[in-house]
Amino acid sequence: MATTLIDPASFPSVQDIESTFALKGEPILRNLKITQGYWALSTAMSAMVGRAHVSWCGFASWSSKTIGVSIREANMRQRGLLAITQSRLYQDTIQRIVNLLEAAGVVGIGPFDNVIAQALEDGIDSLKQGNADVYGEIGTLYSKLISALGNDVDFDLTRLAPVVAYLDGKPSEQGGQELLRQAAENYYRARFETSPGLKAQLVLLANARVGKHEQMRLQGCLEEFLGGALEQRIVEHAQQQCRGIAPLEIAVTPIARAAGKLAKEEWTKLLTDFALHLDFPGNETLHLRSDVPPPRGQPLYPAELRDLSNPDALAILGEFGADLPSALGTGATDWTSLVQRMRYILVLFRSRQLESILLSEAFSPPQQSDLAAGRMPTAPPPL
């Protein structure tokens, strides 16, 4: 059993998490505090379950940091607008719409650029808010669980019941929080499991259940971020320019739909370069459209997780085709697909659960001090 005493002041309280969530008017500071909060919760959970296991929050910390850097430094909306509007094929398609409208005597055609820019901005904002919503929900569970049970010396499931009583017991697929309830029990059991292999499988199962819950919650905002609204907004804008002329609208709509698809393709290409990756410490960058690579100089899975026996762990991995011995085919070519995302994520969790480098601090001590005081940190080092 783990014997490390966990200081409640070493990770965010529920009140701290609520305060961070409330920083809607300061999205950059909020993202940085979420990243730091995840790191602190990850460190505390590692102490709770023992043996430096990387829990879901450990992966979430680096994901949050990567997202923040991508959106903040790459100026995604402006880059996306330029990539779309400078595409020759997109330009030609939009020009066909303009020609049809002008031939029908429609003048004063509103710009499509503004529609695209707003769709991209809304998608980026949706991803930022989704990140905050997940932190508010899952971070709160971690904080409550570690605070109440993190230093227990005897296994007692009756102590877990009041901790998770606030969670909705309906299936997560129906908007409930059943997977989070189950994950909390898995983490608690892992604290007292003496077999390294069985302990590792309990942590993997907990991480998988939290990850599945998270990804279902993020489905809508990921679709919007990845251009789901672009096509429809371009079509609607083109139809508005038709001034209610039915034959003109019939002629314009399929061309506008083609323009919307082209816009989404250009945006996706850009995201592939700037956002669809994960930066880990040790200068490791994982490209999410490629298969999960093994940790440097090591086999894909650590010995404790090479041969699984926990039926629940096998079931959730099998649900998404992530129960195979290799990572072949794990690259997510369509990141809007829950199945493809989960296959990648579960193999990633299993391959790096015992990579202690993922427990590294996300920010320097001075930056952590600034964040604790509610200030924007200064750079260098980079944020």
C-alpha positions as a Markdown table, in Angstrom:
| # | Residue | x | y | z |
|---|---|---|---|---|
| 1 | Met | 0.0 | 0.0 | 0.0 |
| 2 | Ala | 1.1 | 3.6 | -0.7 |
| 3 | Thr | 2.5 | 5.3 | 2.4 |
| 4 | Thr | 3.2 | 8.8 | 1.1 |
| 5 | Leu | 1.2 | 11.4 | 3.0 |
| 6 | Ile | -0.5 | 13.8 | 0.7 |
| 7 | Asp | -0.6 | 17.5 | 1.8 |
| 8 | Pro | -4.1 | 18.9 | 0.9 |
| 9 | Ala | -2.4 | 22.2 | 0.1 |
| 10 | Ser | -0.4 | 20.6 | -2.6 |
| 11 | Phe | -3.3 | 20.3 | -5.1 |
| 12 | Pro | -6.3 | 22.5 | -6.0 |
| 13 | Ser | -9.3 | 22.5 | -3.7 |
| 14 | Val | -12.8 | 22.4 | -5.0 |
| 15 | Gln | -13.0 | 26.2 | -4.4 |
| 16 | Asp | -9.7 | 26.7 | -6.3 |
| 17 | Ile | -11.2 | 24.7 | -9.3 |
| 18 | Glu | -14.3 | 26.8 | -9.2 |
| 19 | Ser | -12.3 | 30.0 | -9.1 |
| 20 | Thr | -10.3 | 28.9 | -12.2 |
| 21 | Phe | -13.4 | 27.9 | -14.0 |
| 22 | Ala | -14.9 | 31.3 | -13.4 |
| 23 | Leu | -12.1 | 33.1 | -15.3 |
| 24 | Lys | -14.1 | 33.2 | -18.5 |
| 25 | Gly | -13.0 | 36.7 | -19.3 |
| 26 | Glu | -9.3 | 35.7 | -19.1 |
| 27 | Pro | -9.1 | 32.5 | -21.3 |
| 28 | Ile | -5.3 | 32.4 | -21.5 |
| 29 | Leu | -4.8 | 32.7 | -17.7 |
| 30 | Arg | -7.6 | 30.1 | -17.2 |
| 31 | Asn | -5.9 | 27.7 | -19.6 |
| 32 | Leu | -2.6 | 28.1 | -17.8 |
| 33 | Lys | -4.2 | 27.6 | -14.4 |
| 34 | Ile | -6.0 | 24.5 | -15.7 |
| 35 | Thr | -2.7 | 23.0 | -16.9 |
| 36 | Gln | -1.1 | 23.7 | -13.6 |
| 37 | Gly | -4.1 | 22.4 | -11.7 |
| 38 | Tyr | -4.0 | 19.1 | -13.6 |
| 39 | Trp | -0.3 | 18.7 | -12.9 |
| 40 | Ala | -0.8 | 19.2 | -9.2 |
| 41 | Leu | -3.8 | 16.8 | -9.1 |
| 42 | Ser | -1.8 | 14.2 | -11.1 |
| 43 | Thr | 1.1 | 14.4 | -8.6 |
| 44 | Ala | -1.3 | 13.9 | -5.7 |
| 45 | Met | -3.1 | 11.0 | -7.4 |
| 46 | Ser | 0.3 | 9.4 | -8.1 |
| 47 | Ala | 1.1 | 9.6 | -4.4 |
| 48 | Met | -2.4 | 8.2 | -3.6 |
| 49 | Val | -2.2 | 5.0 | -5.8 |
| 50 | Gly | 1.6 | 4.6 | -5.4 |
| 51 | Arg | 4.6 | 3.8 | -7.6 |
| 52 | Ala | 4.5 | 6.9 | -9.8 |
| 53 | His | 1.6 | 5.9 | -12.0 |
| 54 | Val | 0.5 | 8.6 | -14.4 |
| 55 | Ser | -3.2 | 9.1 | -14.0 |
| 56 | Trp | -5.7 | 10.7 | -16.4 |
| 57 | Cys | -4.8 | 14.2 | -15.0 |
| 58 | Gly | -1.2 | 13.7 | -15.9 |
| 59 | Phe | -2.0 | 13.2 | -19.5 |
| 60 | Ala | -4.6 | 16.0 | -19.3 |
| 61 | Ser | -2.0 | 18.5 | -18.1 |
| 62 | Trp | 0.2 | 18.1 | -21.2 |
| 63 | Ser | -2.8 | 18.1 | -23.5 |
| 64 | Ser | -4.1 | 21.3 | -21.9 |
| 65 | Lys | -0.6 | 22.9 | -22.3 |
| 66 | Thr | -0.4 | 21.8 | -25.9 |
| 67 | Ile | -3.8 | 23.2 | -26.8 |
| 68 | Gly | -3.0 | 26.5 | -25.1 |
| 69 | Val | 0.3 | 26.9 | -27.0 |
| 70 | Ser | -1.3 | 26.0 | -30.3 |
| 71 | Ile | -4.2 | 28.4 | -30.0 |
| 72 | Arg | -2.3 | 31.2 | -28.4 |
| 73 | Glu | 0.9 | 31.3 | -30.4 |
| 74 | Ala | -0.3 | 30.2 | -33.8 |
| 75 | Asn | -3.1 | 32.7 | -34.0 |
| 76 | Met | -5.3 | 30.0 | -35.3 |
| 77 | Arg | -8.3 | 32.0 | -36.5 |
| 78 | Gln | -6.2 | 34.3 | -38.7 |
| 79 | Arg | -4.1 | 31.5 | -40.1 |
| 80 | Gly | -7.3 | 29.5 | -40.8 |
| 81 | Leu | -8.9 | 32.4 | -42.6 |
| 82 | Leu | -5.9 | 32.9 | -44.8 |
| 83 | Ala | -5.4 | 29.2 | -45.6 |
| 84 | Ile | -9.1 | 29.0 | -46.7 |
| 85 | Thr | -9.4 | 32.3 | -48.6 |
| 86 | Gln | -6.0 | 31.9 | -50.4 |
| 87 | Ser | -6.9 | 28.4 | -51.6 |
| 88 | Arg | -7.3 | 28.7 | -55.4 |
| 89 | Leu | -10.0 | 26.1 | -55.6 |
| 90 | Tyr | -12.0 | 27.7 | -52.8 |
| 91 | Gln | -11.7 | 31.1 | -54.5 |
| 92 | Asp | -12.9 | 29.7 | -57.8 |
| 93 | Thr | -15.9 | 28.1 | -56.1 |
| 94 | Ile | -16.9 | 31.2 | -54.2 |
| 95 | Gln | -16.5 | 33.2 | -57.5 |
| 96 | Arg | -19.1 | 30.9 | -59.1 |
| 97 | Ile | -21.5 | 31.9 | -56.4 |
| 98 | Val | -20.8 | 35.5 | -56.9 |
| 99 | Asn | -21.3 | 35.2 | -60.6 |
| 100 | Leu | -24.6 | 33.6 | -60.2 |
| 101 | Leu | -25.8 | 36.2 | -57.8 |
| 102 | Glu | -24.7 | 39.1 | -59.9 |
| 103 | Ala | -26.2 | 37.6 | -63.0 |
| 104 | Ala | -29.5 | 37.5 | -61.1 |
| 105 | Gly | -29.1 | 41.2 | -60.3 |
| 106 | Val | -28.2 | 40.7 | -56.6 |
| 107 | Val | -25.8 | 43.5 | -55.5 |
| 108 | Gly | -24.2 | 44.2 | -52.2 |
| 109 | Ile | -23.1 | 40.7 | -51.6 |
| 110 | Gly | -21.9 | 40.3 | -48.0 |
| 111 | Pro | -18.4 | 39.0 | -47.4 |
| 112 | Phe | -17.9 | 35.3 | -46.8 |
| 113 | Asp | -14.6 | 36.1 | -45.0 |
| 114 | Asn | -16.5 | 37.4 | -41.9 |
| 115 | Val | -18.6 | 34.3 | -41.8 |
| 116 | Ile | -15.6 | 32.0 | -41.9 |
| 117 | Ala | -13.7 | 34.0 | -39.3 |
| 118 | Gln | -16.6 | 33.9 | -36.9 |
| 119 | Ala | -17.1 | 30.1 | -37.4 |
| 120 | Leu | -13.4 | 29.5 | -36.7 |
| 121 | Glu | -13.5 | 31.8 | -33.6 |
| 122 | Asp | -16.6 | 30.1 | -32.3 |
| 123 | Gly | -14.9 | 26.7 | -32.7 |
| 124 | Ile | -11.8 | 27.8 | -30.9 |
| 125 | Asp | -13.9 | 29.3 | -28.1 |
| 126 | Ser | -15.9 | 26.1 | -27.9 |
| 127 | Leu | -12.7 | 24.1 | -27.4 |
| 128 | Lys | -11.5 | 26.5 | -24.7 |
| 129 | Gln | -14.8 | 26.2 | -22.9 |
| 130 | Gly | -14.8 | 22.4 | -23.3 |
| 131 | Asn | -11.4 | 22.3 | -21.7 |
| 132 | Ala | -12.7 | 24.3 | -18.8 |
| 133 | Asp | -15.9 | 22.3 | -18.4 |
| 134 | Val | -13.9 | 19.0 | -18.2 |
| 135 | Tyr | -11.5 | 20.5 | -15.6 |
| 136 | Gly | -14.5 | 21.6 | -13.5 |
| 137 | Glu | -16.1 | 18.2 | -13.6 |
| 138 | Ile | -13.1 | 15.8 | -13.4 |
| 139 | Gly | -10.8 | 18.1 | -11.5 |
| 140 | Thr | -13.5 | 18.4 | -8.8 |
| 141 | Leu | -13.7 | 14.6 | -8.5 |
| 142 | Tyr | -10.0 | 14.2 | -8.2 |
| 143 | Ser | -9.8 | 16.9 | -5.5 |
| 144 | Lys | -12.7 | 15.4 | -3.5 |
| 145 | Leu | -11.3 | 11.8 | -3.8 |
| 146 | Ile | -7.8 | 12.6 | -2.8 |
| 147 | Ser | -8.8 | 15.0 | 0.0 |
| 148 | Ala | -11.1 | 12.4 | 1.5 |
| 149 | Leu | -9.3 | 9.1 | 0.9 |
| 150 | Gly | -5.8 | 9.8 | -0.3 |
| 151 | Asn | -4.2 | 9.1 | 3.1 |
| 152 | Asp | -6.4 | 6.1 | 4.1 |
| 153 | Val | -4.4 | 3.2 | 5.6 |
| 154 | Asp | -7.2 | 0.6 | 5.4 |
| 155 | Phe | -9.4 | -0.3 | 2.5 |
| 156 | Asp | -13.0 | 0.6 | 3.3 |
| 157 | Leu | -15.4 | 1.1 | 0.4 |
| 158 | Thr | -18.1 | 2.6 | 2.7 |
| 159 | Arg | -15.8 | 5.6 | 2.9 |
| 160 | Leu | -16.0 | 6.1 | -0.8 |
| 161 | Ala | -19.8 | 6.2 | -1.1 |
| 162 | Pro | -20.3 | 9.7 | 0.4 |
| 163 | Val | -17.4 | 11.1 | -1.7 |
| 164 | Val | -19.0 | 10.1 | -5.0 |
| 165 | Ala | -22.6 | 10.6 | -3.8 |
| 166 | Tyr | -22.9 | 13.9 | -5.6 |
| 167 | Leu | -22.2 | 12.3 | -9.0 |
| 168 | Asp | -25.1 | 11.5 | -11.3 |
| 169 | Gly | -25.4 | 7.7 | -11.3 |
| 170 | Lys | -26.9 | 7.5 | -14.8 |
| 171 | Pro | -24.7 | 6.1 | -17.6 |
| 172 | Ser | -22.2 | 8.6 | -19.0 |
| 173 | Glu | -23.7 | 7.9 | -22.4 |
| 174 | Gln | -27.0 | 9.4 | -21.2 |
| 175 | Gly | -25.4 | 12.5 | -19.7 |
| 176 | Gly | -24.7 | 10.9 | -16.3 |
| 177 | Gln | -21.4 | 10.3 | -14.5 |
| 178 | Glu | -21.4 | 6.5 | -13.9 |
| 179 | Leu | -18.0 | 6.1 | -15.5 |
| 180 | Leu | -16.5 | 8.7 | -13.1 |
| 181 | Arg | -18.1 | 6.8 | -10.1 |
| 182 | Gln | -16.5 | 3.6 | -11.4 |
| 183 | Ala | -13.1 | 5.3 | -12.0 |
| 184 | Ala | -13.1 | 6.7 | -8.4 |
| 185 | Glu | -13.4 | 3.1 | -7.0 |
| 186 | Asn | -10.7 | 1.9 | -9.4 |
| 187 | Tyr | -8.3 | 4.5 | -8.1 |
| 188 | Tyr | -9.2 | 3.8 | -4.5 |
| 189 | Arg | -8.7 | 0.0 | -4.9 |
| 190 | Ala | -5.4 | 0.6 | -6.7 |
| 191 | Arg | -4.1 | 2.3 | -3.5 |
| 192 | Phe | -4.3 | -0.9 | -1.6 |
| 193 | Glu | -3.4 | -3.4 | -4.3 |
| 194 | Thr | 0.0 | -5.0 | -3.6 |
| 195 | Ser | 0.5 | -6.8 | -6.9 |
| 196 | Pro | 2.3 | -4.3 | -9.3 |
| 197 | Gly | 0.5 | -5.8 | -12.3 |
| 198 | Leu | -2.9 | -5.7 | -10.8 |
| 199 | Lys | -2.4 | -2.2 | -9.5 |
| 200 | Ala | -1.3 | -1.0 | -12.9 |
| 201 | Gln | -4.4 | -2.5 | -14.5 |
| 202 | Leu | -6.7 | -0.8 | -12.0 |
| 203 | Val | -5.1 | 2.6 | -12.7 |
| 204 | Leu | -5.4 | 1.9 | -16.5 |
| 205 | Leu | -9.0 | 1.0 | -16.1 |
| 206 | Ala | -9.7 | 4.2 | -14.1 |
| 207 | Asn | -7.8 | 6.3 | -16.7 |
| 208 | Ala | -9.8 | 4.6 | -19.5 |
| 209 | Arg | -13.1 | 5.3 | -17.8 |
| 210 | Val | -12.3 | 8.9 | -17.1 |
| 211 | Gly | -11.0 | 9.3 | -20.7 |
| 212 | Lys | -14.2 | 7.8 | -22.2 |
| 213 | His | -16.4 | 10.1 | -20.1 |
| 214 | Glu | -14.3 | 13.1 | -21.1 |
| 215 | Gln | -14.3 | 12.4 | -24.8 |
| 216 | Met | -18.0 | 11.9 | -24.9 |
| 217 | Arg | -18.4 | 15.3 | -23.2 |
| 218 | Leu | -16.1 | 16.9 | -25.7 |
| 219 | Gln | -17.7 | 15.4 | -28.8 |
| 220 | Gly | -19.7 | 18.5 | -29.7 |
| 221 | Cys | -17.0 | 21.1 | -29.1 |
| 222 | Leu | -14.4 | 19.0 | -31.0 |
| 223 | Glu | -16.7 | 18.7 | -34.0 |
| 224 | Glu | -17.2 | 22.5 | -34.0 |
| 225 | Phe | -13.4 | 23.2 | -33.5 |
| 226 | Leu | -12.6 | 20.9 | -36.4 |
| 227 | Gly | -14.8 | 22.8 | -38.8 |
| 228 | Gly | -18.2 | 21.2 | -38.3 |
| 229 | Ala | -20.0 | 24.6 | -38.5 |
| 230 | Leu | -18.0 | 25.9 | -41.5 |
| 231 | Glu | -20.0 | 24.2 | -44.3 |
| 232 | Gln | -23.4 | 25.1 | -42.9 |
| 233 | Arg | -22.6 | 28.7 | -42.1 |
| 234 | Ile | -21.2 | 29.2 | -45.6 |
| 235 | Val | -24.3 | 27.6 | -47.1 |
| 236 | Glu | -26.6 | 29.7 | -44.9 |
| 237 | His | -24.8 | 32.9 | -45.8 |
| 238 | Ala | -25.0 | 32.2 | -49.5 |
| 239 | Gln | -28.7 | 31.4 | -49.3 |
| 240 | Gln | -29.2 | 34.7 | -47.5 |
| 241 | Gln | -27.7 | 36.6 | -50.4 |
| 242 | Cys | -30.3 | 35.0 | -52.7 |
| 243 | Arg | -32.9 | 37.5 | -51.4 |
| 244 | Gly | -35.6 | 34.9 | -51.3 |
| 245 | Ile | -35.3 | 34.0 | -55.0 |
| 246 | Ala | -36.1 | 30.3 | -54.9 |
| 247 | Pro | -34.5 | 29.3 | -58.3 |
| 248 | Leu | -31.4 | 31.2 | -57.4 |
| 249 | Glu | -31.2 | 29.6 | -54.0 |
| 250 | Ile | -31.5 | 26.1 | -55.6 |
| 251 | Ala | -28.6 | 26.9 | -58.0 |
| 252 | Val | -26.4 | 28.5 | -55.4 |
| 253 | Thr | -26.8 | 25.9 | -52.5 |
| 254 | Pro | -24.8 | 23.0 | -53.9 |
| 255 | Ile | -22.0 | 25.3 | -54.9 |
| 256 | Ala | -21.9 | 26.9 | -51.5 |
| 257 | Arg | -21.9 | 23.4 | -49.9 |
| 258 | Ala | -18.9 | 22.5 | -52.0 |
| 259 | Ala | -17.2 | 25.8 | -50.9 |
| 260 | Gly | -17.9 | 24.8 | -47.3 |
| 261 | Lys | -16.4 | 21.4 | -47.7 |
| 262 | Leu | -13.3 | 23.0 | -49.3 |
| 263 | Ala | -13.0 | 25.4 | -46.4 |
| 264 | Lys | -13.2 | 22.6 | -43.9 |
| 265 | Glu | -10.5 | 20.7 | -45.7 |
| 266 | Glu | -8.2 | 23.7 | -45.6 |
| 267 | Trp | -8.8 | 24.2 | -41.9 |
| 268 | Thr | -8.2 | 20.5 | -41.2 |
| 269 | Lys | -4.9 | 20.7 | -43.0 |
| 270 | Leu | -3.8 | 23.6 | -40.9 |
| 271 | Leu | -4.9 | 21.9 | -37.7 |
| 272 | Thr | -2.9 | 18.8 | -38.6 |
| 273 | Asp | 0.2 | 20.9 | -38.6 |
| 274 | Phe | -0.5 | 23.2 | -35.6 |
| 275 | Ala | -3.0 | 21.5 | -33.2 |
| 276 | Leu | -3.4 | 17.8 | -33.8 |
| 277 | His | -0.3 | 16.8 | -31.8 |
| 278 | Leu | 0.7 | 16.3 | -28.2 |
| 279 | Asp | 3.8 | 17.8 | -26.7 |
| 280 | Phe | 5.3 | 15.7 | -23.9 |
| 281 | Pro | 8.3 | 16.6 | -21.7 |
| 282 | Gly | 11.7 | 15.4 | -23.0 |
| 283 | Asn | 11.0 | 16.9 | -26.4 |
| 284 | Glu | 8.6 | 14.2 | -27.5 |
| 285 | Thr | 5.9 | 15.2 | -29.9 |
| 286 | Leu | 3.2 | 12.8 | -30.8 |
| 287 | His | 1.2 | 13.4 | -34.0 |
| 288 | Leu | -2.3 | 12.2 | -33.4 |
| 289 | Arg | -2.9 | 11.1 | -37.0 |
| 290 | Ser | 0.1 | 8.7 | -36.8 |
| 291 | Asp | 0.2 | 5.4 | -34.8 |
| 292 | Val | 1.2 | 5.7 | -31.2 |
| 293 | Pro | 4.9 | 5.2 | -31.0 |
| 294 | Pro | 6.6 | 3.2 | -28.2 |
| 295 | Pro | 8.4 | 5.2 | -25.5 |
| 296 | Arg | 11.9 | 5.9 | -26.6 |
| 297 | Gly | 14.2 | 2.9 | -26.3 |
| 298 | Gln | 11.4 | 0.8 | -24.8 |
| 299 | Pro | 8.7 | -1.7 | -25.8 |
| 300 | Leu | 5.3 | -0.3 | -26.5 |
| 301 | Tyr | 3.9 | -1.4 | -23.2 |
| 302 | Pro | 5.6 | -1.7 | -19.8 |
| 303 | Ala | 5.9 | -5.2 | -18.3 |
| 304 | Glu | 3.1 | -4.5 | -15.8 |
| 305 | Leu | 0.6 | -3.8 | -18.6 |
| 306 | Arg | 1.8 | -6.1 | -21.4 |
| 307 | Asp | -0.5 | -9.0 | -20.5 |
| 308 | Leu | -3.9 | -7.8 | -19.1 |
| 309 | Ser | -6.1 | -9.9 | -17.0 |
| 310 | Asn | -8.6 | -7.4 | -15.5 |
| 311 | Pro | -11.9 | -8.2 | -17.4 |
| 312 | Asp | -13.2 | -4.6 | -17.2 |
| 313 | Ala | -9.9 | -3.2 | -18.5 |
| 314 | Leu | -10.0 | -5.7 | -21.4 |
| 315 | Ala | -13.6 | -4.9 | -22.1 |
| 316 | Ile | -13.2 | -1.1 | -22.4 |
| 317 | Leu | -10.0 | -1.5 | -24.5 |
| 318 | Gly | -11.8 | -4.0 | -26.7 |
| 319 | Glu | -14.7 | -1.7 | -27.1 |
| 320 | Phe | -12.5 | 0.7 | -29.1 |
| 321 | Gly | -10.1 | -1.9 | -30.7 |
| 322 | Ala | -7.3 | -0.9 | -28.3 |
| 323 | Asp | -6.7 | -4.3 | -26.9 |
| 324 | Leu | -4.2 | -5.5 | -29.5 |
| 325 | Pro | -0.5 | -6.1 | -28.8 |
| 326 | Ser | 0.7 | -3.5 | -31.3 |
| 327 | Ala | -0.2 | 0.1 | -32.1 |
| 328 | Leu | -0.8 | -0.6 | -35.8 |
| 329 | Gly | -3.8 | 1.4 | -37.0 |
| 330 | Thr | -4.1 | 3.6 | -33.9 |
| 331 | Gly | -3.5 | 6.9 | -35.7 |
| 332 | Ala | -6.8 | 8.9 | -35.7 |
| 333 | Thr | -7.3 | 10.1 | -39.3 |
| 334 | Asp | -10.7 | 11.5 | -38.3 |
| 335 | Trp | -10.4 | 13.2 | -34.9 |
| 336 | Thr | -14.1 | 13.8 | -34.8 |
| 337 | Ser | -14.6 | 10.1 | -34.5 |
| 338 | Leu | -15.0 | 9.0 | -30.9 |
| 339 | Val | -13.9 | 5.5 | -31.7 |
| 340 | Gln | -10.7 | 6.6 | -33.4 |
| 341 | Arg | -9.9 | 9.1 | -30.7 |
| 342 | Met | -10.5 | 6.6 | -27.9 |
| 343 | Arg | -8.4 | 3.9 | -29.7 |
| 344 | Tyr | -5.4 | 6.3 | -29.8 |
| 345 | Ile | -5.9 | 7.6 | -26.3 |
| 346 | Leu | -6.2 | 4.2 | -24.7 |
| 347 | Val | -3.1 | 2.8 | -26.3 |
| 348 | Leu | -1.3 | 6.1 | -25.3 |
| 349 | Phe | -2.5 | 5.6 | -21.7 |
| 350 | Arg | -1.3 | 2.0 | -21.6 |
| 351 | Ser | 2.0 | 2.7 | -23.2 |
| 352 | Arg | 3.0 | 5.7 | -21.0 |
| 353 | Gln | 1.3 | 5.0 | -17.6 |
| 354 | Leu | 4.7 | 4.3 | -16.0 |
| 355 | Glu | 6.6 | 7.0 | -17.8 |
| 356 | Ser | 7.6 | 9.2 | -14.8 |
| 357 | Ile | 8.8 | 12.0 | -17.0 |
| 358 | Leu | 5.1 | 12.8 | -17.5 |
| 359 | Leu | 4.9 | 13.8 | -13.9 |
| 360 | Ser | 7.4 | 16.6 | -14.6 |
| 361 | Glu | 6.3 | 20.1 | -13.7 |
| 362 | Ala | 4.5 | 21.9 | -16.5 |
| 363 | Phe | 5.8 | 25.3 | -15.5 |
| 364 | Ser | 8.9 | 26.8 | -13.8 |
| 365 | Pro | 8.7 | 27.7 | -10.1 |
| 366 | Pro | 8.4 | 31.5 | -10.8 |
| 367 | Gln | 5.6 | 30.8 | -13.3 |
| 368 | Gln | 3.8 | 28.6 | -10.7 |
| 369 | Ser | 4.1 | 31.4 | -8.2 |
| 370 | Asp | 2.5 | 33.9 | -10.6 |
| 371 | Leu | -0.3 | 31.5 | -11.4 |
| 372 | Ala | -0.9 | 30.8 | -7.7 |
| 373 | Ala | -1.2 | 34.6 | -7.2 |
| 374 | Gly | -3.7 | 34.9 | -10.2 |
| 375 | Arg | -1.1 | 36.7 | -12.4 |
| 376 | Met | -0.1 | 36.0 | -16.0 |
| 377 | Pro | 3.3 | 34.4 | -15.8 |
| 378 | Thr | 6.2 | 35.9 | -17.6 |
| 379 | Ala | 8.4 | 34.2 | -20.2 |
| 380 | Pro | 11.0 | 32.8 | -20.7 |
| 381 | Pro | 10.9 | 30.0 | -20.1 |
| 382 | Pro | 8.1 | 29.4 | -22.5 |
| 383 | Leu | 4.5 | 28.9 | -21.5 |
